[in-house]
Amino acid sequence: MSSSDRQSSTWGGMGRWIAVASELPCAVIALLMAGQIIGQSVWGPSGGTWGAIIGAFVGFAFGVYSVYLTIGYFDRVEQQAQQPRKYMPPMEEILEDVIFDLESTETDADEE
């Protein structure tokens, strides 16, 4: 394996982990903001604080679950990539009308 192949596979794998690592904080921040806005609009300034706290906890739970699902997806993709691919001819080749020229092979065998 050349160094450019090794480097490209390293960078490709790093993108997956960046996606996984960003899910949890993004979920926490998004639901913290949503909880603060909803709590402030419904219960006033103190409701904004409680809404932010509840939103942060819900965001953390949602983020952990999302990371769990994403890692499971990447594991399935990696397992499928390691399995050898089976050859499947295109549909045109499958539906092609094949003509066997058996008469010419019989006459060739008689001549020899």
Helices and strands as residue ranges (DSSP letters): H 3-43, H 45-82, H 91-95, H 102-111
